Amino acid sequence: ATTVEEAEALESAGMDAIVAQGSEAGGHRGSFTVDEANQPPLIGTMSLVPQVVDAVNVPVIAAGGMMDGRGLVASLALGAEATKFGTAFLTTEESGASALKKQAILDSDETQPTITNVYSGKFARGIRNRFISHFADYQSEIPEYPIQNQLTTAIRKAAAREGDAEYTHLWSGQSPRLARTISASELIRQIVQEAETMLQS
């Protein structure tokens, strides 16, 4: 859910828990509502989570921009029952992400991840590159998913094969400076340790 309205609709549909996805989250938006300009809601995690927590009776999982123990503690303080980490795991040793995508995240900063629909026809947050920039001045409508996704698949795959970060999708949340190149188990251990230290102090 990316709005309170979406969260309420999910609860009404019988969901057991709801992921409140803030605008900082990497990858495709969970939005299923758009505004008058056909744009997805972009409400930040800090604002979205407590409003969703107050509006529904099922557990809420916070998502969007969390990379460490501070994010976990913040999620709990906002009323979430858990935190969903995404980009944090993309640069771990076990990650299935390509070396190209891992390095793009490690070389990025908080200003580079942007919202775009040019790769798949669905809005997603990824690192700005030449492909995204080419479409910045495009005046016509981007075909909806799955059409745009099919139209760009060959381009993205060829770019990835050739190690060209400028023409493939590079999904990332908005906190890439906090990415770590360690094992997934060590990442979890560090996140828990950081959170426990903060809570104890």
C-alpha positions as CSV (number, residue, x, y, z in Angstrom):
1,A,0.0,0.0,0.0
2,T,1.3,3.4,-0.9
3,T,-1.6,5.4,0.6
4,V,-4.0,5.0,3.5
5,E,-6.8,4.5,1.0
6,E,-4.9,1.5,-0.6
7,A,-4.2,0.1,2.9
8,E,-7.9,0.2,3.8
9,A,-8.8,-1.4,0.5
10,L,-6.3,-4.2,1.2
11,E,-7.6,-4.8,4.7
12,S,-11.2,-4.9,3.4
13,A,-10.0,-7.5,0.9
14,G,-8.9,-9.8,3.7
15,M,-5.1,-9.3,3.8
16,D,-3.4,-10.6,6.9
17,A,-0.8,-7.8,6.9
18,I,0.0,-4.7,4.9
19,V,3.4,-3.5,3.6
20,A,3.3,0.3,3.7
21,Q,5.7,1.2,0.9
22,G,7.1,4.7,1.2
23,S,8.3,6.7,-1.9
24,E,11.9,5.9,-1.0
25,A,11.5,2.2,-1.9
26,G,13.4,0.8,-4.8
27,G,11.9,-1.1,-7.6
28,H,8.3,-1.1,-8.7
29,R,5.7,0.9,-6.8
30,G,3.0,-1.1,-5.1
31,S,0.5,1.6,-6.1
32,F,-2.8,0.6,-7.5
33,T,-4.3,4.2,-7.5
34,V,-3.0,7.2,-9.5
35,D,-3.8,10.9,-9.4
36,E,-5.4,13.0,-12.1
37,A,-2.1,13.3,-14.0
38,N,-1.8,9.5,-13.9
39,Q,1.1,9.7,-11.4
40,P,1.5,7.3,-8.5
41,P,1.3,8.5,-4.9
42,L,4.8,9.4,-3.6
43,I,4.3,9.6,0.2
44,G,7.5,9.2,2.3
45,T,7.9,6.3,4.6
46,M,8.0,8.5,7.8
47,S,4.6,10.1,6.9
48,L,2.9,7.0,5.4
49,V,3.6,4.3,8.1
50,P,2.0,6.0,11.1
51,Q,-1.1,7.0,9.1
52,V,-1.5,3.5,7.8
53,V,-1.0,2.0,11.3
54,D,-3.7,4.3,12.7
55,A,-6.1,3.4,9.8
56,V,-6.0,-0.4,9.8
57,N,-6.2,-3.2,12.4
58,V,-3.8,-5.7,10.7
59,P,0.0,-5.7,11.2
60,V,1.8,-3.1,9.2
61,I,5.3,-3.7,7.7
62,A,7.3,-0.6,6.9
63,A,9.2,-0.4,3.6
64,G,11.2,2.2,1.8
65,G,14.7,3.5,2.4
66,M,15.6,1.4,5.4
67,M,19.1,0.0,5.2
68,D,20.3,-0.5,8.8
69,G,19.4,-0.7,12.5
70,R,18.3,2.9,12.5
71,G,15.6,2.1,9.9
72,L,14.4,-0.8,11.9
73,V,14.1,1.3,15.1
74,A,12.4,4.1,13.2
75,S,9.9,1.6,11.7
76,L,9.0,0.2,15.2
77,A,8.7,3.8,16.6
78,L,6.3,4.6,13.8
79,G,4.1,1.7,14.9
80,A,5.1,-0.9,12.3
81,E,5.3,-4.6,13.4
82,A,8.3,-5.2,11.1
83,T,10.5,-3.7,8.5
84,K,11.0,-4.8,4.9
85,F,14.6,-4.4,3.6
86,G,15.1,-4.5,-0.1
87,T,18.0,-2.6,-1.6
88,A,20.0,-3.4,1.5
89,F,20.2,-7.1,0.4
90,L,21.0,-6.3,-3.3
91,T,24.7,-5.8,-2.6
92,T,25.1,-8.7,-0.3
93,E,27.4,-11.6,-1.3
94,E,24.4,-14.0,-1.9
95,S,22.4,-11.5,-4.0
96,G,21.4,-12.6,-7.4
97,A,21.8,-9.0,-8.7
98,S,24.5,-8.7,-11.4
99,A,27.9,-7.2,-10.6
100,L,26.9,-4.3,-12.8
101,K,23.8,-3.5,-10.7
102,K,25.6,-4.0,-7.4
103,Q,28.3,-1.6,-8.4
104,A,25.8,0.9,-9.7
105,I,24.2,1.0,-6.2
106,L,27.5,1.2,-4.5
107,D,28.6,4.1,-6.8
108,S,25.3,6.0,-6.4
109,D,24.1,8.6,-3.9
110,E,20.7,9.6,-2.6
111,T,20.1,12.1,-5.5
112,Q,20.3,9.5,-8.3
113,P,17.5,7.1,-7.6
114,T,14.4,8.4,-9.4
115,I,10.9,7.3,-10.3
116,T,10.3,6.3,-13.9
117,N,8.0,4.1,-16.0
118,V,10.2,4.0,-19.1
119,Y,11.5,0.5,-18.6
120,S,8.3,-1.5,-17.9
121,G,5.3,0.9,-18.1
122,K,4.9,0.7,-14.4
123,F,6.4,3.3,-12.1
124,A,9.5,2.2,-10.3
125,R,12.5,3.7,-8.5
126,G,15.9,3.2,-10.1
127,I,19.2,4.9,-10.6
128,R,19.0,7.6,-13.2
129,N,21.0,6.7,-16.4
130,R,21.1,7.7,-20.0
131,F,18.1,5.6,-20.9
132,I,15.9,7.4,-18.3
133,S,17.3,10.8,-19.3
134,H,16.5,10.2,-23.0
135,F,12.8,10.0,-22.0
136,A,12.8,13.1,-19.8
137,D,11.5,15.3,-22.6
138,Y,9.3,12.6,-24.2
139,Q,5.9,14.2,-24.7
140,S,3.8,11.1,-25.7
141,E,2.4,8.5,-23.3
142,I,4.6,5.5,-22.3
143,P,2.7,2.3,-23.1
144,E,1.4,0.5,-20.0
145,Y,2.8,-2.7,-18.6
146,P,3.4,-5.2,-20.1
147,I,3.7,-3.5,-23.4
148,Q,6.5,-1.2,-22.5
149,N,8.2,-4.0,-20.6
150,Q,8.3,-6.1,-23.8
151,L,9.5,-3.2,-25.9
152,T,12.5,-2.6,-23.7
153,T,13.4,-6.2,-22.7
154,A,15.9,-6.7,-25.6
155,I,17.6,-3.4,-24.9
156,R,17.9,-4.0,-21.2
157,K,19.3,-7.6,-21.7
158,A,21.8,-6.5,-24.3
159,A,23.0,-3.7,-22.1
160,A,23.4,-6.0,-19.1
161,R,25.3,-8.5,-21.2
162,E,27.7,-5.8,-22.4
163,G,28.1,-4.3,-18.9
164,D,26.5,-1.1,-20.0
165,A,24.8,0.5,-17.0
166,E,23.4,3.3,-19.1
167,Y,20.7,1.3,-20.8
168,T,19.5,-1.3,-18.3
169,H,17.3,-0.9,-15.3
170,L,19.1,-0.4,-12.0
171,W,16.4,-0.6,-9.3
172,S,17.5,1.0,-6.0
173,G,15.9,2.7,-3.0
174,Q,16.9,6.2,-2.0
175,S,19.6,5.3,0.6
176,P,22.3,3.7,-1.6
177,R,25.1,5.3,0.5
178,L,24.2,2.9,3.3
179,A,24.7,-0.3,1.1
180,R,27.2,-2.9,2.4
181,T,29.0,-5.7,0.6
182,I,28.8,-8.4,3.2
183,S,27.0,-11.7,3.6
184,A,23.2,-11.6,4.1
185,S,23.6,-13.3,7.5
186,E,26.2,-10.7,8.6
187,L,23.9,-7.9,7.4
188,I,21.0,-9.2,9.5
189,R,23.4,-9.6,12.5
190,Q,24.6,-6.0,12.1
191,I,21.1,-4.6,11.7
192,V,19.9,-6.4,14.8
193,Q,22.9,-5.3,16.8
194,E,22.6,-1.7,15.7
195,A,18.9,-1.7,16.6
196,E,19.5,-3.3,20.0
197,T,22.3,-0.8,20.8
198,M,20.0,2.1,19.9
199,L,17.1,0.7,22.0
200,Q,19.3,0.1,25.0
201,S,20.6,3.7,24.9
